């Protein structure tokens, strides 16, 4: 209740400045956390193989060894082979580790 009373005493310009500062602070905290972006492109094994100039088998082997991060889109579906999807950031991390 006390906060609402203080906010009511602010001018519209002061309120706008306060909201802008709060939004900027929230954005700083959000961008400081390394999380996979929603815009992060997801690639198939074939697409990754083309980018790395390697075979699809090589890419699957790297995934199986844990060297290349990937998600199985058919996980939990019985009788269906794995359908791996690799994020571009995982490919970038993989290439960085090779250097």
Residue pairs with C-beta under 8 A, 6 or more apart in sequence:
7 15
10 18
36 87
36 89
37 89
40 87
40 88
40 89
41 87
41 88
42 85
42 86
42 87
42 88
43 51
43 85
43 86
43 87
43 88
43 91
44 84
44 85
44 86
45 56
45 59
45 60
45 63
45 84
45 86
46 56
48 59
48 68
48 86
48 91
49 55
49 56
49 58
49 59
51 91
52 58
52 59
52 91
52 95
59 68
59 86
60 84
62 68
62 94
63 69
63 70
63 84
63 86
67 94
67 97
68 86
68 90
68 91
68 94
69 86
69 87
69 90
69 93
69 94
70 84
70 85
70 86
70 90
71 84
71 85
71 86
72 82
72 83
72 84
72 85
73 83
73 84
73 85
74 80
74 81
74 82
74 83
75 82
